[in-house]
Amino acid sequence: MARARWIAAGAKSEDSMTHFVQYPLAETGILHHWLACGPITTPLTALAKSVPPDGAAFGRGKRWVINYWAFDPESAALKQRVYKKLPRFTWKPTQQPYPESEGIAGQTWRYAKAEEDGVIDFSLFNFAPALMQGWLFACLDSAAVQTVNAELITIGPARVWLNGALVTHFASHFSYVAVQRIPITLTLIAGRNELYLQGDMLGWREARLALGLRLPTTADIQPSLPIGTYDREAWQQAERGLDAIGVKQFAFPTLPGYLNLVPDAAPFDAEIEVAMPTPDKFGGAVPPEQLPAVPRRMILRPDVAIELPITPAITAAMASVPGENTLSLRVRPANGLPLMLHRELWASDSRFSHAPYGTYEERRREAMEHLAAMPYDVLTSMAAVMLGKRKTISSEAIALACHFMDSRFDCADFYAIGLLALLYRFDEHPALTDADQAKIELAFQNFKYWIDEPGLDAMCYFTENHQILFHVTQYLAGQRWPDRVFSNSGRSGREQQERARHRIEAWITHRLRGSFSEWDSNAYMTLDAFAMLALTEFAHSSHLRVLATDLLDKLFFLIACQSFRGVHGSTHGRCYVAGLKSARFENTSGLQRLAWGMGGFNGETRALGMLAMADRYQVPEIIQSIGADLPEVLITRARSKGELRPQFDMKAGMWDVRTITRRTPDGMLSAAVDYRPGEMGIQEHLWQATLSPEAVIFTTYPGNSQEHGNARPNFWAGSARLPRVAMHDRTVICLYRLEAGVGLELTHAYFPAAMFDEYVVQGNWACARVGEGYVALWGDGELALTETGRHVGQELRSRGAGQVWLCHCGRAADDGDFASFCHAVMQHSPQTDGLSVQWTTPTGHRLTFAWEGALKVDDQAVDWADIPHYENRYTNTPLNAETMTIRHEDQQIVLHLGREDVKA
């Protein structure tokens, strides 16, 4: 068995008997403390037994299902077929485990603690189809022989063993992210009972595997865990010490950064380490010495803020590795007990610009230097060669990109565009070796370019950004090798190019006319730009280049209008947690920095690299000026609308979203109004108030306690059920219809207190200030900041029903000092009646809003149906307009929004 590096005196007992730690049964009956093993993944190599790998791609039981959202009923049905044909499950409980003892498939057992959702989460992102498996173990100490009705909590199939006997094998349904609660009966002996849970999930792309158990609270049962020969008292002290630690922010834009112990906690001797991502994340392209980790031992005390060991070497390394990376904070007991607290953090030498600076060419050069300093992927390696900092393109980066394409891993299309850029720019250049060029050409020769081509894989084709990336890949590959026969499809390059051309025209025309279904996404608009830049640079067709240029101009205009000082702080069609918590993590940040001098360069290298190296495209001067413009008030009303195409979007119907954004030099408020209220959410972010890159406020109906992207919706990104949102002037009203058994059955607000210059929480109100910008948030019960756990100092909860939230923004220029603003908003308390609210604003306007009916302002209904395609001080463009005219000062640009939709 693996052992801790060293064990301090007192952490081990003198005897060799296994010790047990007992825990009180939680008020909810949830077992929170477990030993866990996994996840263990096994490639699904026999999918062809359950779904045809060739022939028609679409239709019932066809292969399109693997490439669509796993919440679709067809996906659950396919998983059932595949599951029934898996090899026979032979594992059985044997020797009782303990921390660090040998587990399954070479892994060891570890201590794990469930959070509020009551499960241990084993989730992974699966680039290729895989079977995911996880195990839990705990003991149930029963006062007497008894039979209890318990509840197995799982996402997919699961097994339960009690005292060595299989109690149940649930295998009737696969869920996507939401847990299933399965009634089971446990017959306990008097004394100690051994309990195992084992769960399965078939994963393609994001997949959630989680397990838990609920016991009746009336049962005389005490959970316990074997801890080997570790000292029981030392173990419990270490648990209490780790539970008392609080980290009150995700991003540390300035250093030093600190962690704290909760008041009244006992001093805790700990080893603290802040580490870079693991080297295997970069496929061997980043040398291990570039990924430093610095452990530090210290005594934590409740009255002293403890400085985190975030060193200059770590912040420099974070600024020089590509991708969406976070630091790992690990806190362990200094006595070597196998317990650990883990948090994700962000800190970097990359600076964020809050105001415009420099010329476009100066910023382009700065972007190239930034890219060349991290020559570990294809685009950054190209930048390094172009600046004379490298002689050859990184073979490791090429190998990683080709591996994604050869394996048909999800996101292979991201890598494919980069490789095409390399081939087109460095054709017959000595920086690209013959061996690497041959490897690249072989990857494209065998690649699968769309769902309708043969093969089973986990690649995501259907989302908006993936659609265009695949189409552009197919087009540019066909253009480069017109006479070559591509082995997977049997088509010539010329045929591939022609098929892709129609698809590209249709995709671009839809976005020119109706904008994006993944509206204002701070994660995915970057990838849309990446695809368009590849077309403007490398497509031989002038028609496609013109279409792509118009859409790029529009895309940059949209980002400019929906951002505050480099923060893409609008409502989003899709988002992830890290990009919500800090704009320094947003994928669109680097594009803004280059385009108009606000934002920051980070690990996003694809679109930034393509823009920085572009010969044919530059953000128009008028849009650069608009991006840098900070008028006293900018109100943008927008409507994104378009028709979904079943064999591309995997569903029929329309997308239709109306947004309102109000921005001043001191802050921004943005909302998607009346968007599918009550429906299931995934990654939609329907309102936000923004004061700085980290000082943002929003509410959600959390789906679970996780923050990773494999649980969608999760704790902060998306909502289990979408709210009904209204916005008028400086006020947003957000209504939630909570459902029993759905998500965490509560709502909450993100309110990162440490990132404000000043804040106050008083009764139902919470107010915050950054500079001269203010935000007031009201909930339908007394508000309280979370004081312990993962979200300490960052989360507000209402002690009321949690159905109604209201946000009002202000600024010193309009509302006086902060105290005056707070006093003014608190003068009139909103009045609620279930899902109905009425509030009088500080300016005297009476707002009334409910789950049904229109928003009323002073008894006058607000008509959101009149929101045009895009309207603000720069443009007034109706829906379905042929052109968009953008004006600013003495400049003007006309974007051609296309003709009638081209059929793919």
PEZISUL-V615524 format. One record per helix or strand of 3 or more residues. SS is the DSSP state (hx for helix, st for strand). FROM is the first residue (numbers start at 1). LEN is the number of residues. If there is no record, write none. Layout:
[[SS & FROM & LEN] [SS & FROM & LEN]]
//
This chain:
[[st & 20 & 4] [st & 33 & 11] [hx & 47 & 3] [hx & 63 & 5] [hx & 73 & 12] [st & 110 & 4] [st & 124 & 19] [st & 146 & 9] [st & 158 & 5] [st & 165 & 6] [st & 180 & 9] [st & 191 & 17] [st & 210 & 5] [st & 221 & 6] [hx & 232 & 12] [st & 258 & 4] [st & 268 & 8] [hx & 279 & 4] [hx & 288 & 3] [st & 293 & 8] [hx & 312 & 7] [st & 327 & 7] [st & 340 & 7] [hx & 360 & 13] [hx & 378 & 9] [hx & 395 & 13] [hx & 412 & 14] [hx & 434 & 13] [hx & 464 & 17] [hx & 493 & 22] [hx & 525 & 14] [hx & 542 & 20] [hx & 577 & 5] [hx & 583 & 3] [hx & 589 & 8] [hx & 606 & 7] [hx & 621 & 8] [st & 634 & 10] [hx & 646 & 4] [st & 654 & 11] [st & 667 & 6] [st & 687 & 4] [st & 696 & 5] [st & 724 & 5] [st & 731 & 5] [st & 748 & 4] [hx & 753 & 3] [st & 758 & 5] [st & 765 & 6] [st & 773 & 7] [st & 783 & 3] [st & 795 & 4] [st & 804 & 8] [hx & 812 & 4] [hx & 818 & 9] [st & 836 & 5] [st & 846 & 5] [hx & 864 & 3] [st & 883 & 6] [st & 891 & 6]]
//
